[in-house]
Amino acid sequence: MTVDAWLEAAIKDAEARGLPDLKPLLEALARAMRALRAADFDRPC
Amino acid sequence: MLTIEEFGRRLRTGATTSSEATEACLSRIDALDARLNAFILVMRDEARRAAQAADEELAAGRDRGPLHGVPISIKDLFDVAGTPTTAASRVREGHIAAADAPAIAHLRQAGAVLVGKTNLHEFAFGTTNEDSAFGPARNPHDDTRSPGGSSGGSAASVAAGMALATLGTDTGGSIRIPASACGIVGLKPTYGEVPLDGVVPLARSLDHAGPLALTVTDAWLVYHALVGRPASRAPAPLPVAGLRFGLLRDYFCDVLDDEVRMQFDAALGRLRAAGARVEEAAIPHAALIAAVYLVVSFGDAGAYHAPMLDRVPERYTTPVRLRAEAARYVLAEDYVRGLAARDALCREVDAALVGCDALVLPTLPISAPRIGASTVQIAGVDQPVRQLMLKLTQLFNLTGHPAISLPCGATAAGLPCGLQIVGTRMQTETLVRVALAVEGALAG
């Protein structure tokens, strides 16, 4: 699942559950997920 | 303020008793706690009984060691038999602990007198202590400010003389952050050293328990009791001259309040003047620490909170409920990436420690924030309080290295700053010997 697809689905689910205020937290989580997926820990910085 | 060491000397020369020290703490609680809100439960009767028993034991020739008769407060995440473990949350209404957590049992065996259970950020899920079912705890240095969190009531209780030491937990910095904000010492031992059975979890793979106290020696004495091996005295400090410190500057010192930076640089200057060597060290993937911490801590916390969020979501404070709900959305594949990244960060901290006795960095980039502030300005730029408060401590929860915060000067407004020292895994005693040396050099 791509991060974009995950974020879209998560926001939709949160809104359906009456939790629209989750959006900024989910966006922060999406930024963290993107950073982790882009990282290469085997490659020296 | 009375240290455990000084109390012990006076106790054994007959200059004071446990009952006197306990009454002094209870009087401070009566005088100050309406303002500071450090305690959720004050155990007056039990404390008086335990103090009297400690005095009787000593009179009969039984000395349990350095914590004999010492009044200590307990973060309200630990089970204390017969009392509620609230975690500062209405979610746990009606809970009564059937037995002591092993850490509490160890403290009692060492002779400690439990004076009460302290306020915290609800479920330890925050760094300011603002979100608590019992209202915010306040900083004894300025009651419009946070004492830090999540062990905020614990730190406030020691800084205000309401206990001689306290027991806290640390998942992203929750011992070291309030220690720094309140101007006391906070020790996070190596991961796994202090038992966590009977402690409400935040993120089990990151949770640590440990002491907050007025001095490094006091913290050491409580730590040793917590691990079930009471020490008769603290180890000797290592000589400052010749100590080698790895300074974590890149990323860690990029965003610091000017006064915090000044106090930190002054502390490094004193260490150098005393003959210590301070050389720059680096964590190559430091820029990813916050991302790794968020994914791993949320993954762990989401699993724990899911059943309660399904059953009684309305009982959470709103900010903690939102955090716990967001935590449930972490994907397994990203959690596994987070664990792999965590292993890599662990190797990087190990590598930074090669050739060093310890790493050194500030504990907090800012002094205690105002209660209710979501941002703080540094160099004209608004910075989010929560992320800032975790920024310098969370790495060592991911990696499990022992870390200690010591007082390191204060701002012009009198708000304490903290210096953080990080040691090699499973070498908490060596870290404490370094910290004793640093404490001496900064005081001299």
Interface residues (C-beta under 8 A of the other chain):
Chain A: M1 W6 A10 D13 A14 L19 D21 L22 L25 L26 A28 L29 R31 A32 M33 A35 L36 R37 A39 F41 P44 C45
Chain B: P284 H285 L288 A290 A291 V292 L294 V295 F298 T318 L322 R323 E325 A326 Y329 V330 L331 E333 D334 R337 G338 A340 A341 A344
